[in-house]
Structures are given as C-alpha cells and as structure tokens.
C-alpha cells in the first residue's frame, strides 16, 4: 500500500485551508482517509506480533478527526494539515504508552511513550526511574534503540529537580521531565514506498521496550 493520495491531498489542503475548498474536494479527502485507515489496520497487525496489548484495536479507535478546534486559537484555519494515528491499549484516549505516526508533508515522524502524564502517573514514572533507572538507561544504550531514537524529547522539562529527589541523583535528567516521549523523523518518500508498513513499524519494535518500562510503572 502507499499514501500517494494522502500526501497530495495534504499539500493541496495546506494551500487551500477553507471549508469551501474542502467540500469541493471531499472525495479526495475520503480516499486519503481510506489510505490512512488501511495503514492503521496493517500497522496494528504488525505491532500485535510483539505487543499483544493492542491486538483488538480497530482503525477508528486510533485515528484523529481532521477538523481543528479553533475556539481558543488565533489561527482559525478549519482543518489540520496533517493526519496521524495513535496505537495504544484502549485506543487514542488511553493513558498508557503508545505508538504514534504523524503524516505531514515535510514533517513526517514516528513517536511513542507517554505524552503529558497526569500528576499521579508522573509520580509513578519518576518512582520507577528512581528504582530502576539502570533498566531505562540500558534501553537507550542498546544498539537497536539508538538506530532510531536518541533521547527523550526535551521540550517539557523542569529547571530544578522534583522536590522528592536530590539534584545529584544519577538519573536527574530523566526525573526532571514532565513528558516521556521519543521521536524519530521518517523520510516522506517512505509514505510512497510499497514497504511502508515494515518501515513505519521497524522503530516500534525497539520502542516496545520503552513502552513496557513506562507501562510497568503504571501497573
């Protein structure tokens, strides 16, 4: 399978982000949506081989609406110029660690982990890092993981340590984080590749180790 219509649609939408244009090109959107739906279905099947916790998901459990919520935004463009999906036990509203695919011309990537955990979750994850930070370090140091991911995303990070931990803690950099996600860019050409499913899911085989660690903190 390939996402050729999806890429073409998103490029055109970025230049014509209006309801009038969208309504005239709704059939192209539906075709793009069907392409992504098929990618989701095949990705679920592939991930389920090594992570059975997501095996019963349907594409509708994982896909996001293309309509933007513009109520509190200065940008009143009605539609997102990307399409993405999240695969996690329980679906897109789950609080567990996930696998995410972002489809956007010029900005395609895969990601995963737990984005903005609740205060209670954050406390449990930090506690797990305090007790078993060596396991987390081993995941990031493994050759397979480093092929795709370098470190946790750093945009959500405290300046000082959480009050429960000392500044000289061995895993201070991990404990200061407020979000536990990793991201890996993918070439746009992958989306037009017949082996798209294998290429998109290859990083997820490694990501599974991190998701297991994060979910173990919550269980």
C-alpha positions in Angstrom: 0.0 0.0 0.0 1.0 3.7 -0.5 -0.2 7.1 0.7 0.2 8.9 -2.5 -3.3 10.4 -2.4 -2.9 11.4 1.2 0.3 13.3 0.6 -1.2 15.1 -2.5 -4.4 16.0 -0.5 -2.5 17.4 2.5 -0.2 19.5 0.2 -3.3 21.0 -1.5 -5.1 21.5 1.8 -2.2 23.5 3.2 -2.6 26.0 0.3 -6.5 26.0 0.4 -7.5 25.6 4.1 -11.1 26.6 3.7 -14.4 24.9 4.1 -15.4 25.7 0.6 -12.3 24.1 -0.9 -12.6 21.1 1.4 -16.3 20.5 0.5 -15.4 20.6 -3.2 -12.6 18.1 -2.7 -14.3 15.8 -0.1 -14.0 12.8 -2.3 -10.2 13.2 -2.3 -10.2 13.5 1.4 -12.3 10.3 1.7 -9.7 8.5 -0.5 -6.9 9.8 1.7 -8.7 8.8 4.8 -9.2 5.3 3.4 -5.4 5.0 2.7 -4.6 6.0 6.2 -7.2 3.6 7.6 -5.6 0.8 5.8 -2.1 1.8 7.1 -3.5 1.8 10.6 -5.1 -1.6 10.2 -1.9 -3.2 8.8 0.3 -1.4 11.4 -1.9 -2.8 14.3 -1.5 -6.3 12.8 2.3 -5.8 12.6 2.7 -4.4 16.2 0.4 -7.1 17.6 3.1 -9.6 16.7 5.3 -8.3 19.5 2.8 -6.3 21.6 -0.5 -8.2 22.1 -2.0 -5.5 24.2 -3.1 -3.6 21.1 -4.2 -6.6 19.1 -8.0 -5.9 19.3 -7.9 -2.3 18.2 -9.8 -1.1 15.1 -8.6 1.8 13.0 -11.4 4.0 14.2 -10.0 3.6 17.8 -6.7 5.2 16.7 -7.5 7.9 14.1 -8.0 11.6 14.8 -10.5 14.0 13.2 -9.1 16.4 10.6 -11.2 19.3 11.9 -9.4 21.7 14.2 -10.7 23.0 17.5 -10.4 26.7 16.8 -12.4 28.0 19.9 -9.3 29.2 21.7 -6.9 29.7 18.8 -5.9 32.8 16.9 -5.5 30.6 13.8 -9.0 29.9 12.6 -8.0 27.5 9.8 -10.7 24.9 10.0 -8.6 21.8 9.2 -5.4 20.2 10.3 -2.8 19.9 7.6 -1.6 16.5 8.9 -3.1 13.1 9.5 -2.0 10.9 12.3 -2.9 8.0 14.5 -2.0 6.6 17.9 -2.0 2.9 18.8 -2.3 2.3 22.5 -4.1 -0.2 24.7 -7.6 1.1 24.9 -7.2 3.4 21.8 -6.4 7.1 21.3 -7.8 8.3 24.6 -5.7 5.8 26.6 -3.3 7.0 29.3 -0.9 4.1 28.6 2.3 4.3 26.5 1.6 4.5 22.7 2.9 4.2 19.2 2.3 7.3 17.1 2.5 8.0 13.3 2.4 11.6 12.0 1.8 12.2 8.3 2.5 15.7 7.2 4.4 16.8 4.0 7.8 18.0 5.1 7.3 16.8 8.7 6.7 13.1 8.9 7.7 11.2 12.0 7.0 8.3 14.3 6.9 8.7 18.1 5.8 7.0 21.3 5.9 6.8 25.0 3.6 8.8 27.3 2.8 12.5 26.5 2.0 14.7 29.4 1.1 12.1 32.0 -1.3 13.0 34.8 0.3 14.1 38.1 -0.3 10.7 39.6 1.2 9.0 36.5 4.2 11.3 36.6 4.8 10.4 40.2 4.7 6.7 39.4 7.0 7.0 36.4 9.6 9.0 38.4 9.4 6.5 41.2 10.1 3.7 38.6 13.1 5.7 37.3 14.4 6.2 40.8 14.2 2.5 41.5 15.1 1.1 38.1 16.8 3.8 36.1 19.5 1.4 35.1 16.9 -0.5 33.0 15.9 2.7 31.3 19.5 3.6 30.6 20.1 0.2 29.1 17.1 0.7 26.7 18.5 4.0 25.4 22.0 2.5 25.2 21.0 -0.5 23.1 22.2 -0.6 19.5 18.7 -1.3 18.1 17.1 1.6 20.0 19.8 4.1 19.1 19.3 3.3 15.4 16.0 5.3 15.6 15.9 7.2 18.9 18.5 9.3 20.8 16.8 10.5 24.0 13.5 11.6 25.5 12.1 14.7 23.9 13.2 17.7 25.9 10.6 20.4 25.4 8.8 19.7 28.6 11.4 19.7 31.4 11.7 21.2 34.8 14.6 23.6 35.6 15.1 22.1 39.1 14.6 18.6 40.4 11.2 17.5 41.7 11.2 18.1 45.5 11.2 14.3 46.2 14.7 13.9 44.7 18.2 15.4 45.1 19.9 17.4 42.4 22.8 14.9 42.3 20.5 12.0 41.5 22.1 9.6 39.0 19.1 9.9 36.7 18.4 13.6 37.3 17.9 14.3 33.5 15.1 11.7 33.4 13.4 12.8 36.6 13.2 16.5 35.5 11.0 15.5 32.5 7.2 16.2 32.6 6.6 14.1 29.5 8.2 10.8 28.4 8.1 10.6 24.6 10.7 9.8 21.9 10.5 10.9 18.3 12.2 9.7 15.1 11.8 11.5 11.7 10.9 9.5 8.7 11.5 10.4 5.0 8.4 11.5 3.2 9.4 9.0 0.4 8.6 6.2 2.8 4.9 7.0 2.6 5.0 6.2 -1.2 7.0 3.1 -0.6 5.3 -0.3 -1.1 7.1 -1.5 2.1 5.7 1.4 4.1 4.2 -0.8 6.9 7.6 -2.6 7.5 9.5 0.7 7.5 7.0 2.5 9.8 6.8 -0.3 12.3 10.6 -1.1 12.4 11.2 1.7 15.1 8.2 0.4 17.0 9.9 -3.0 17.6 12.5 -1.1 19.6 10.0 1.4 21.1 8.1 -1.5 22.6 10.9 -1.9 25.2 10.4 1.7 26.4 6.6 1.4 26.4 6.9 -1.7 28.6 9.1 0.2 31.0 6.7 3.1 31.2 3.6 0.9 31.5 5.2 -1.2 34.2 5.4 2.0 36.3 1.6 2.4 36.0 0.5 -1.2 36.6 
